[in-house]
Amino acid sequence: MLRMAAPCCGDGSPVLTETRDDYRQLFTTIFSDYYLFEDLIRGEGVVPDVAERYLQRLEVAHKVSVEDGVFTTTDLSTGQRKRLALMNAWLEERPVLVFDEWAADQDPAFRHIFYTELLPDLKRLGKTIIVISHDDRYFGIADHLVRLRDGKIVASEARASNVVGVSAVPTDAPL
């Protein structure tokens, strides 16, 4: 039987009824059945050139921009809408990101970018990343791989610290 440590609020204290919302605020999640808001969710605040860099990096700047903190359109493909949801996740600046089958709606080229460039960029920023995926060709990238079958853990494999690959984004950039 696998025993899990009691969740804590980021400072080592246990999650209690009165601290549950503080604990929840540590997470940004993009579920497979997500909802995309037109308004950007902001952490420290977004300046237009930062938003433009995100849109360029996510390869959607040719279709959408940000004006007054709002996407100019969300009338995009499912994969492109998920990229905007990813942009919101970055901008929230929370320490834990959970992606539930995020790459399933991406074309093969951008799926590769997600696993080999974007996730390592987020890792370099110190984010804890949880990816729920059936994309077994990218399982080798994981620092820790947990396999589930019928809702039960059937294998858990911690791996040596993976070398983060070189990305087209400078290490001081927020992407």
Buried (B, 14 or more C-beta within 10 A) or exposed (E): EEEEEEEEBEEEEEBEEEBEEBBEEBBBBBEEEBEBEEEBBEEEEBEEEBBEBBBEBBBBBEBBBBEEBEBEEBEBEEBBBBBBBBBBBBBBBBEEBBBBBBBBBBEEEBBBBBBBBBBBBBBBBEBBBBBEBEBEEBBEBBEEBBEEEEEEEEEEEEEEEEEBEEBEBEEEBBB
